[in-house]
Amino acid sequence: MSELENKLRREISGEIAFDDYTRHLFSRDASMYTITPLGVVFPRDADDAAAAVAVAREHEVPVVPRGAGTSLAGQTVGPGLVLDFSRHMNKILDLDPDSRTARVQMGVVQDQLNRAAAPHGLMFGPDTSTSNRATLGGMIGNNSAGSGSVRYGMTIDHVRELSVVLADASRAHLGPVDETERQRRAAAGTLEGALYRELPRIVAENKDAIAGGYPEFWRRSGGYRLDRISAEPFDLAEFVVGSEGTLVVATEALVDLVPKPKHTVIAVGHFTSTQAAIEATEDALSFDPSGVELMDRTILDLSRERIEYASLSTILEGDPDALLFVSFTGDDKDELTGRLQRLSSLWRKHEHGYHTLEAVTPQQQSALLKVRKAGLGLLMAAGSGTRRPLAFVEDTAVDPKHLAEYTAKFAEILDRYEMQAGFYGHCSVGCLHIRPFVDLAEPGETEKMRAVAEEVKSLVTAYGGVNSSEHGDGLARSEFNREIFGDELYEAMCRVKRLFDPAGTLNPGKIVEAPSMTDNLRDAALPEPGPFRPRLSFEVVGGMRGSADRCMNIGVCRKSTSGAMCPSYMATTREEDSTRGRANALVKALSEPDPKAALGDERLHEVLDLCLMCKACKSECPLGVDMAKLKSETLSHYHDEHGVPLRSRVFGSIRALNRLGSATAPLSNLPGRIPLLRRAMQRLLGITANRPLPRFERRNLGSWFRKRARPESAPRGPILFLADSFTTYTEPAIGKAAVDLLERAGYEVRLVTEGCCGRSSLSKGLVDDAQRKAQDLVSRLSDSDAPIVGCEPSCVLTLRDETLSMLPDSGAARDVAGRVRQLEEVLTEAIDAGDLELSADSWPAARKVVFHGHCHQKAEVGTSATVELLRRIPGAEVVELDAGCCGMAGSFGFEAEHYELSMTVGSDRLFPAVTAEPATTIVAATGVSCRQQIAHGTPREAHHPIELLRAALRD
């Protein structure tokens, strides 16, 4: 390995990683398999890719090309050298609207290409549910399709040319050529020449097997596509699509673009069973839809449990067992709506379903599309411990006319083996993603899984269908290809592999000459962990390791254009900076014989270092991986090993420091204004001199509260106001506005000025200190049974989340958590009841407000209450920004080594969104960190929504 690594470092300009943690991170994809590679190369260009193949060939090491690592059948795991094209080779090199083509590198993400094509009214036709992270390289490798394949076909139908590295490290440009050009190329004494000479011979010698050996149904991604080879034009680019990196290593592609429909309307049929929904597909197809998608109760129930996806349930009628999404796309909205309405009428006539929701606007469709795209990810969350819904029979497809009968027989197989499964898929093309729940850690389960796979393979073959319809063969299905294609056609495919890759260098074990589908299973490979007792409570099967191992590598944390997860990955695009990367690193550490010592590892600390603890993963990850909590626990053991840094103690004591700063103001504000002192703070504490420090207020919230005039009555009774460290000592005006509003609404406000929630200590891994603070605050709050509110989301919501993890056996903590309410909810109720009256006279007419929500708020309760409160202000036009994390994340943005990343995160979407607004627009943000970041990164000032509400109050 050292010789291989050294040679790669000499030959390649991109990064090389051979450490144990990186190798572990790339040992998994979204499948049920794991194989640890020797190392990982992050090529910067095609020269690097060719050099890597040359070095690997010299050392007889396999090469595994990889994009986002979202393959479901194990295509992107293997021994040898992984080439990660997503890190650097992710550029759109050219986009030509006239020819409707784009030239892209293999790491370009599908949504990235679609955003670039959209201004020209174009898009990439195949539409995968993973479009926000799936790379074009991966789609070409698997011959991906998606929900729109009934109209746009598969990836193979949209690839014109490919630039590739061949197995001998030579370069080639593949595309359609006429017979004269084929013969000219065939005359060369090179590997490329051999391809042009020998492949036509293989086709000619096996023409009968090719004509009769492939499954009848058109939608397939398995095997090598000898059926697509014609005499003229002879097209190697098209041929290698779907070859899973086993024939060539692609570096660039010229792909077709298609006109983007101007409108989409969706009919959502509600059904009392999955079978009933499938039986309604034939009626739907009679109206020429662009897609028909099935979603069963398993996914619907899971969507209700995730804040990110829960809005779907608010627009459904009743409690359906299954939904059928029928999409119509085109440029004539009236014509599309007419088809939608005629389908609704036909369903009623034929008694299909009990209700049809007609979604014709983007606003109506938002929740539908979000859950539809997250369907497979949500399904993965249905498991418990090592009992998971596994992708081993989830890519079959039959002609839609057979789908109802086929699915019924599929269900009979599962019933016979007593297997539960979730149903999801593309009914318009007969493709159902059915994932049975299997616990591979239990005796006999592996054998049962294999038996089901063999029966399903035989069933789909009987219906003329395909075993791999869009997710490829990989490790899950390649073993069955001889039986599926027949001996003669399979041997022809083996000849193709030997022709392209004589030494077996390129991604061996996929498509042909594959291991058993039950080899290299992820859960079977995981060792029993050593004894370990965490400080926090992890209430899942498997404890802390089980919490990290919930990650099934589906890669939603690698998205970059929406939501907040994962802000550091969006800035760096490094696998280890994604939630998935960190979770996998923790699984490795917690599987060591001494997990506690492993949690103190410096390399692990590097992997976790850039986690902002924004908690976006808790809501946006379909599996709910809570990396903030995992990092807190890990840091506590790292401190046990290495001691607690002074800066961590300082930030963990922020309440005491803010109290001292308030008591000594204005002197305490001098360090923030004197450059010499700021530089000294950076040298001594690592607190950046580039960012303004908060200003302490001498007259803090507590002193004001004691001296203010109290209302004579409080008809709504008492309410506890959590006076957090910032609202109290640095931004008391916000607290004053909140108290004033609550008292005017009829509450007796009881200010809780003593105690701390422990949030700041927890964020620095000072878990024992945080537990003491949490216990103290819970004791103080237990003296009353009144509701608890506050202005700072991270502090108030700690009581609902982390406090329960720190004090899992405390009934008082559960009581306190149950009494926490959002201040916005309480005030909205008062406004709607007429107890708070707002005036248009206090608010400029038609004033626009853009609102940025706090990450913890989004993760724990959502931002709808704040948006609704702002909309109560007369004349306010409220727009919520989808601008991700602000990048500040409490103390993270103050830390010198994290300052640049913090600003990069803010510059991604938040700063541009704010600065794009005219001066008349008001900026609102609930989090103190968010307001600090906006003030530092833009020329605008952000206000707490409570301040805006107070300004609009009729006095």
N, C-alpha and C positions, 0 to 999 in steps of 0.2 A: 504493500500500500504506500509506503513512504517513497519508493522509487516512482510509482505511478503519480503520486501527488506532486513530487518535485518536477517531473517532466511536464505535467500539466501547467504548473506555475511558470515554467519557462516559455511555454508555447502559447499561452492564452492570456488575453488582456482582461477578461472578466474575472469575477471572483471564483475561488475554489474553496470548498468546505469539506473537510474530512473528519471533523470532530463528531463525537458520539451523538450529541444532541441533534445536529443537523441531519445526520444519517437517519436518526430515528424519525424526525419530522417528515422525511421524504420516503419513509418505509411504508406509508399508508396513503391511500386515496379514499374516495367515498364508497369503496367496496368493502367486503367483509374480509379482505386479505391484507397481509403484511409481509414484506420481504425487505430486509435491511440492505441498502446499497453500500458499495465501498466508499462512495463519495458523491458530491454534487458539484456540477459546473453551471455557472450562470453566464452563458455566452453573451457578449456584447454585439456580435454581428455574425454573419455567415462564415467569416474566416475562423472565428473562434469555434463554431460548431464543427467545421471541417477538421480543425486541429484536434478537437476533442475526440472525434471519431478515429482519427489517425493514431493518436496515442493509445486509445482503448484497443484498437486492432493490434497494435504492436505488442501490447501487454495481454492480449487474449482476454479482454474484459468486455462484457456486454454493455450496450448503450441503451438507455431508456429515455426517449424524448417525453417531455411533460409540459403541459400548460398550467391550467389552474388546479390540476389534481382532483377534478370532480368526477372522474370516471367511476362508473358503478359496477363494472365487471372486473376490475383489477388490471386494466391496461397499463396504468402508469406506475406500477410497482414492479420491481425486479432487481436482481443482483447486478453488480457492476456499477456503472456510472450513470447517474441521472442528469439529463440536460434540462434545466429549467428555463424555458423560453419566455416566461411571463415577466421576469425581473427587468430585462433590458430590451429585448427584441419585441417591443410592443407599440411600434409606430405604424401609422397609416402613411405609406410612402407616396401615394398618389390617389386622387379620386377624380374621375372624369365623368361629369354628368352627361356629356353628349354620348359617350359610348356605354354609359351605365355600368362602369366597372370601377373597381378599387384594387390597388396593389397594397398588400398588407404584409407585415411580418407576423410570425406565427403566434406571438404573444398578445396580439390585438384582441380585446374583449368585444364580444358581439354588440353590446350596447354602445361601446365606444365608436364602433363603425356606424351604427345606426344614427348616433347623434351627429356625426360628421356628414352623413348622407341626407339627413332630414331636411336641411335648408334647400336641398335640390329636389325635394319631393320623392326621395328614394329610400330604400332600406335593403338589408340583406334578407332574402326570402325565408330560409329556415329559421324558425322562432322557437328556441329552446326555453324551457322554464328557468334555466340557469343563465339567461342572457346577460345578467349583470356581472357575471364573473367568468363564464365559459369563454375560452380563447378560440380564435379561428383555427389554430393548429389542432386543438383537441377535437373540434367539430369535423375537421377534415380527416383526422385520424380515425374517428368513430363513424363517419358518415351520418352525422346527427340530422334530426328532422325537426320535431316539435309539433305544436298544436296546429300550425298552418300548413302542414305537409299535404293535406288534401288539395290545396291550391298551388303551393309552391314547390312540392316535391321535397327532395332531400339535398344535403350538401353536395353530393356528387353531381347534381344537376346544375350547380352554380359555380363550379371551379373550371376556369379556362386554362390557366397555366400554373406551373409550380417550379420554383427554384429549389433544388434539393442537393443534399450531400449523399452520395452513394456509399455503399458499405466499405469500399476501398478508400474512402475519404476524398474521392474525386468529386467534382461539382458537375451538375447537369441542369439544363433547363428543359422541362417537360411541357408538352402541349401538343395539339393536333398537328400532324404533318401528312402530306400526301405521300403516295407510294415512292415517288422519285426521291424525296427527302429521306424517307425511311431507309431506302436502300443505301443512300449516301452515308447516313449515320451508321448503318449496319456494317459498313466496310471498315470501320475503325477497329483497331486491335485493343480496345479498352473494354472495361466493364459496361460502360454505356453502349458501346457498339454491340456487345453480346446481347443486351436487352432487346435491341432492335432486330437482331438476327434470330434469336432463339424463342422469344415470346410468340411470334406468329406461328412458329413450328409447333409449340405446345398447344396453341389454339387449334390449329389444323388437325393435329393428331388426336385431339379429344373433342372434336366437334359434336359427336353424338352425345357424349356425357355432358357436355355443356348445354346442349339443347334440352336434355331431359333431366339433368341432375339438380337444377336449382329449384327451390320451392316456387309454387305457382304465384304466390302473392307478391306484388311489386315492392312493397315497403320493407326492404331488408338491408341490414348492415353487416351481416356475417359472411365469413369466407372471403376469398379473393374474387374480384369481379371479372372473371374471364368472359362472362356473358356480355360485358360492355365493350369488348375489343372488336373492332371492325377493321376491314382491310384498308378503307380510306374514308375519312381520315383515321390514321393510326394515332391513338391518343393515350400516352402513358400517364399524363396528369390525371385524367379521369380514372384510369385503371387503379392507381395507387390510393385513391380516396377510399377510406375505410380499412386500410391495411394496418392501422394501429401502430405505426412506426416500425413495422417488421421488415419493410422493403426498402424504404428510404427515410432520411431525416429531412423533412421539409423546413425551409427557412423563410420563403416568401411565397405568396400566392396572388394571382390575379383572379378576382372573383366577380361574378355578375351581381348587379344590383337590380332591384325591381321597383316599379312605381309604388309608392306608399299610399294606401287608401286614405282618403280624406276623412272618412267617417267609419265608426264602428258602432253597431247596436248589438245588444246581447239579450237573449231570452234565457231565463233561468227557471227551468222546470223543477218543481218540488215533488218528490216521490216518497212513497212509504216503504220502498225497498230498493236495493241496488239493482236487482233483476228487473224491476218495473222501469227503472230509469233506462237500462240498456235496451229494453224492448221498445222504448220510445224513440230510439235512434233512427230507425228507418224513416219515420215521418219527418224527422229533422233533416235528414239527408235529401229528401225530396225537394227542399227549398234552396239547394245549392249553397250551404253555409261555408264559411271559411274555416270553421272548426266546431267540433262537438266534443266537449270535455266532461268526464264523469268525476264526481267527488262523493265519497261515501261518508257515513256517519262518523267513522273513526277520525277522519280529518276534520270534519265540521266540529266535533266536540273538542278536539285539540286546539282549533283556532279560537274557540271561546276562552281558553285558558291563557292566551297570550295577548297582552295589551296591543301589540303591534297588529294583530289580526282580528281582534275581537269585534271590530265594527261591522263585520259581515253579519253577525247574528242579529244586529239591530234592524236589518232590512229584510230579513227572511220572514216568511209567513209560517207560523206554527213551528213544529219541530220535525223537519224532514229527515228521513233516513238516508236520502241521497239527493244530489242535485245534478242536473244536466245543463251545462253552459253551452248554448248554441250561439255562435258569433256570426254576424253578417258584416262584411266590410265592402266598401266601395266609395264612389264619389257622389252618388245621389242618395242623400239621407232619407228623403221621402220614400224612395223605392225600397231601401233597406228596411225602414220602419214598417212598410206594407208587408214585406215578407215575414218579418217578426210577428206581426199581428195575425197573419194567415196561419202561421205555425201554431200560435196560441189557440186559434179556433179549431185547427185540426186536432191538436192534442185533447181539447175539450170534447170534440166529437167522438174521438176514439177512446175517451176516458183514460188518457195517459196523464198520470199525476193529478194533484189536487189544486195546484196553483202555479201560475207562470208570472214571474217578475220580469217586467220589461224595462231594461236599463238602456237608455238612449243618450244620456249625457256622460261626459267624462267623470263628473262628480258622482253620479250614480254607479259608475263602473269601477271606481277606484278600489273599494273594499273587495269587490269580486275578483278583480285581476290580481290584487296583492295575495289573496289566499290561494288562487289558482296556481300562481307561480311558485308559491311556497308549499304546495301540496305534498310533494315527496319529502321535503324537509320536515314538515309537521308530522307526517306519518312516522318518521324515524323517532319522534319524541314519544311515541306511544309505548315504547319498551320500558322495561324496568331492570336495572342491573345488566346482566349479560343476556337477558331475554330481549331480543331485538327483532324488528321487522327487517328481514334480510333480502337483499337483491340477488336472488338466484333463479327465479322464474318470472321476473317482472318485466320482460321485454318481448313477450310473444305478441304476434299479431295475426289475425285472420281476416278474410274478406268480411266487411261489416254485415253482409247478409247472413253470415253464420255466427255473428258475435253473441247473440242472446243464448243460442244453443250451446256454443262453445263455453261461454262463461258458466252456465249452469253445470256442465260436466266438470269444469275446472273446480268449481265449488264442491262438487261431490268428492273429488280427490282429496281436497283439504279436509273435508268432514271425516273422511275415512281415516285420515291420519291424525285427526283431532287437532288440527292446526287452525288458529285464528289468523285472519289476514285483513289488511286494508286494501280497498279497491280504488284505483285512480287511473285516469288515462284518457287517450284520444279515441273516442268511439267513432269519430268520423273516418278513421283509417284502421279501425279494428284493433287498435293497440291498447292493451290494458296493463298498467303497472301494478301487479298484485304482489304484495310482500308478506309472506307468512312470518309469523313470530316464531323464532327459534332460539333456544338457549344452548349454544354450542358447548357450554361448560358442563352440561348434564350428560350422563351416559346415554348412548343410543340416539341422541339428537342429530349428530352428524350423519349417521346412517339413514335416519328418517328423512333428513333434508335431501340426501342424494336420491332416495327412492321417489320422493315427490318430483324432483327435477327430471328423472327419467320418465315418469308417467306423463308429466306435462309435455315433455319433448315429443313423446309418441302421440299425445292427443292433438297437439298443434299440427303435427305432420299429417295426421289423418284428415284434417280440415284444409290441407293445402297451404297452411300458414307458415310463418317463419319463427324460429326460436330467438333470433336477434333482429329486432326491427328498427332500432335507432341507438341503442346503447352499446352495440358491439359484442364481440365474443369474449375477449380478455381471458381471465383465468376461470371465469364462471361457466362459460359455454363452449370454449374451444375444444374441450375433450370430446364433445359429442359430434364434431363436424364430420368425421368419417362416416358415422351412421347417417347423418342428415343428408350429406351430399353423395354418398355412395363411394365405393372404393376407387373407381376409375377417376372420378372428378376430384376426390380428395388427393389421390396420388399426383394428379396434375397440379394441384395447389402446392403440394410439397416440392414439386419440380420448380415452380415459380419461386418459392422461398429460396431454394438452393441457387437458382439463377441470379437473383438479386443480391443474395447474402451468402456467399459460399462458406464463409467461416462461422456463420451463425452469430454474428455480432449484434444485430439490431433486434432489440426487444424479444429475445427468444421465449418460447413457451406460450405464445399467443397465436391463435388461428390454426396453426398446424403444430404437430409434435408437442402437444401441451401436457402438462401434468394433470393429475386428477383434480377435479373441482373441489375436492375436500382437503387438498394440500394447502399449506401456508395460510391457514385460517387465523384471523386476527385474535379472536378471543381465546382460541386454543394455545396461541403462542405467548399469552400474557402470564408471567409467573405469579405465584402467590406472593403477596407483599409481606414484608417483615412487619413485626409489631410496631404500631404507631398510634398515638392518641393526639388528635388535633385539639387546639384550644377552642375553636368554634364548632358549632354543631352543623353537621352535614347530613340532613335527613333524607338521604337516598340510599339505595342498596349499594354497598361498597364504600360508604363514607366519603372521605375526601377524594380518594382515587376514583370512586364511582362517579363523583360529581364531574371530575375532569374527563373521565372516559365516556361520558354521555355524548361527547363530540363524535359525530360520525363523518366528519370531514367533508360535508356537503359544500362548505366554502362560502356561505352567505357573508361571512366576515371579510371576504375579499372583494365585495362590491365597493364601488367608489363614487357613485353619483347620487345616492339617496340615503336617507337615514343617517345615523351617527356611528354605527358599527362598521369597521373598527378604525378610529381616527388615526392611529399611528400607522396602520397598514396603508391607509389612503395616502399618507405622506411618504412612506418609504418603499412600498410594494414588496417588502421582504416577507417571506412565509413566516419567519419566526415572530414577526410583529403583528400577525393576525391572531384572532382569538383561537382559531384552530391550531396554529403553531404553538401557542402557549399552553393550550390544554394538552396537546400531545407531549410536550416537554414535561409537564407535570405528571402525566401518566408514566413516563419513563422513570422519573425520580421516585415516584411513589411505588414503583414496582421493584426497587432495589432491596437488598436484604436489610439495610438500615435506612428506611425512608427519612427519618429525621435528619440524619447526616447528609443525605442526598439533597434535602431542601436547602442546605447551606452551600451548595455548589456554586462557584462563581459563574460558570457558564449558564446555569439555569437562571441566576440572577440577571445576567445580560439579556436573556430571552424575555424575562418579565419586566425589565426596567422601563421600557417605553409604554407599558400599559398605563393609560391615564386614569384607570379605575372609574370610567364614566358610567359603567353599568349598562351601556347600550346593549351589550351582548345578552343580558338577562332577558330583555324583551324582544330584540330583533333576531337573535339566534332562535330558529324554530325549536331547538332542543333545550333552550334556556340555560346554556352554560354561563355561570356567574363568575366571570374571571376576576372581578373586583374582590369578591369574597375569597376566592382561591389565592389571590395575590396577598391579601392581608395575612392570611394564615401562613403562607410561605415566608413572607418577610419576618414574621415573628420568630421562625426557626432559623432564618438567616442571621438575625440579631443574636440568637442564642449562641451561634457559632462564632460570629465575628464582632459582637458588641454593637451597641446602638450609636450611630453617628450623632454628633452634636446637633446638626441641622434637623434631624428627625425629632430629637427631643424638643427643639425650639418650635417646630411646626405642630408637634403633638400637644404643646402647651399653649396653643393660640388664644384660648379664652383668657388665661392668666396674663399673657402678654398684652392682649388688647385692653384688659382692665387696667393694667399698669400704664399703658400708653394713654388711655383716657385720663387717668388721674394726674399724669404729668404733662398733658398737653398745655400749651403748644410746643414746649421744649422737645417732647417726644417726636415731633414731626420734623425736626431739624435734620436727622440723618437722611431722610428721604430727599432733602433739598441740597445737600452738600456733596458734590461729586467725590471728594476725597473719602468721606465716610462711606459712601456707597461702594467704592472700590475696595475699601477695607472689609466691608461686609461680604463682598464677593470672595475675597481671599480667605477670610476666616470661616465663613459659613456656607459658601457656595450659593449665596443668594444673588442673582444677577443684578448688575448695576444698570441694565438697559431698561428695566421696567419700573414705572412709578410705584411707590409704596402707598398703601392705604393711609388716609389721613385720620388721625384720632380726633374725636370730639370731646371737649372737656365736659360739656353738658350732655351727658349720655342719656339713653332712653330711660334708665332706671331713675336718675335724678329728676328728669322731667316728669315722669309718671307720679312720683311721690308728691310733687308740688302742684300738679295741675288741678283744675276744678273738676270735681266728679259730678256726673249726672245724678239727679234726684231719684230716678227709678230705673229699674232694669227688668222689664217684663219678660224678656227671653231667658233670664236666669244667668248663672255664671258661665264663663268660658275661660279656659286657661290659654294664655298667650306665651308661647315659648320665645323668650328674648334671647336669640342666638348671639354669638360672639360678634357678628358683623352688624346686624340690625341694632344692637345695643351700643356698640362703642365706635363704629366707623360710619354708619349710615343711619343714625337715629331718626332722621326725617321720615324714613320709610316706616319705621315702627310707630312713630307718632301718627302718621296717616292711618295705619291699620287700627290702632287703638281708637282713634276718633271715629272711624267708620263703624267699628264694632259697637261702641257705646251709643252712637246715633241709631244703630239698628236695634237697640234695646238689650244689649248684653251687659252684664257686669264683668268687666275685664279684670282678671287676676293675672298680673304679670309674674312670670316665672323667671327670675333674674339669677337665681343661684343654681349651680350645677351645669353640667355639660353633657351632651348626648354621646360624646366619645368619638364622633365622626373623624375629627382630625387625628386623633391617636390611632384609630383603626387604619386610616389611610397610610400611615407610616409603619404599620406592622407592630405597633405597640399595643397588642391585643390585651394583655393583662391590665394595663392602664385604662384602656377603653372599657373593659368589663367593670372595673371599679367605678368609673364615671357613669356608666350606664346604670349600674345598680343604685348609685346615689340619686340619679335623676328620676329613676322609676319610683324610688321611695318618696321623693318629693311630690311627684305627680299622682301618687296613690292616695294622697290626703283628700282628694276630691274625686267625684265621679263625673265632673264636667267634661265637655268636649275639649280637645286640645288642638290649637291651630298655631301657625307661625308663618313668617314671610320667606324664610330661606329653605327651599325644598330639600337640600341635602341634609339639613339638621332635623327637620320635622319628620321626614320619611325614614330617617335612621330608626326612629321609634317603631316604625311598622315593619322594618326588615332586619337590619343588623342586630338590633337589640334582642330580638328573639333568637338569633344565632349565638349571641354572647351569653344570654340567660335563658337557655332552652327549658329549664325546669321551673321557671318563675311564673306563677299564675298572675302575679302583679304585672309582669312585663306583657303578658298576653292581654290583660285588661287595658293597660295603657295603649297598646297597639290598636286595640279595638275602638278606642275613643279618639284616635287621631283623625282629623278631618282637614280637607283643604280649605284654607281661608277663602279661596275664590268660591267654593261651593256655598259656604255659609253666607257670604255677602250677596251672592246671586239670589239665594232664597229670600233674603231680606228685601232686595230690590223688587222681586216678583210679588212679594207680599205687601208692597207699598210702604215698608218701614224706612227705606232709603229712597229718596227721590232725586233723580238726576235731571240736570237741566241742559238743554241745547244752548242756552245763553252762556253757559260756562265753557263751551267747547266750540271751537271754530267749525263752521259748516263743512261737512264732507271731508273731515280731516282723516287722512289715512294713517293707520297704525300697523307697522310690521312687528310681529312678535317672534322672538327666539326663545324656545323653551329650554329649560335646564335638563341635562341628560338624565339625572336621577329622577326627575319628575316624569320624563318620558318613559323611563324604564319601570317605574313603580305604579304610577296611576294614570299616566297619559296627560296630555295638555288640554283636553277638551274643556275642562272647567275654567281654565284661565281664558281661553278663547271666548267662551260663552259670556264670561264676566265682561270682557272688553267690548263685546258686541252689545252689551246693555247700555253702553255710553251713547247717548243720542248723537247722530251725525258721524259716528266713527266707522270707517271702513277698515275692517280687521283682516290682515293677511298673515297667516303663519308661515314662516320661512322653513323650508326643508334644507337647512344649511349645515346639518351635521353637528358635531361637537365644536364648541368655540375654541378648544385647544388649551384653555387655561387650566381647567381641572384642579381647582383649589391651589395647593402649593406647587403643583407640577410646573406651571408656567413661571414661577418665581425661581426655580432651580436653574443655576447657570448652565449646566450641561443640557438642559431640556428646553431652554428658551427658544432656540432656533426652530426646533420641531414644533413647539407650541405655536409659534407665529406661522409656520408652514400650514399647520392644521387650520388655523383661523383664516389664512389666505385662500384656502381651497374653495370654500363656498360662502362662508359667513361674511367676510370683509367685502367681497365683490357685491353680495346681495344688499348689504347696508349702504355702501357707497353709491350704488346705482340709484338709490331713492333720492327724489328731490328734497330740498331743504325743508319743505313744508311737512314731510312725512315724519311722524313720531316713531321712535324705536323703543320697543319695550322688551324687557328680559327679566325673568324671575330670579335668576341666580346672580349672586354677587360676583362670582368669577366671570360670568358671561358679560356683565356690565363693565367690569374692569378690562376685559379683553377688547370689547368693542371700543371703549374709550381710548385704548392704547393703539389699536390697529386701524382705526378709522377716524375721520374728523368729526364723528358724531358722538352724542351722549345718549346712553340708553337709560330708560326709566323703569322702575318697578311698576307693574300694572296697578298696584295699589295706589301709587302716587297719582296715576292718571285718573283712577276712579275718584279719588278725593278731590281732584281738581274739577271734576264734572258734577260734584255734589251741589244740589240746590241749597244754599245757605239761608 
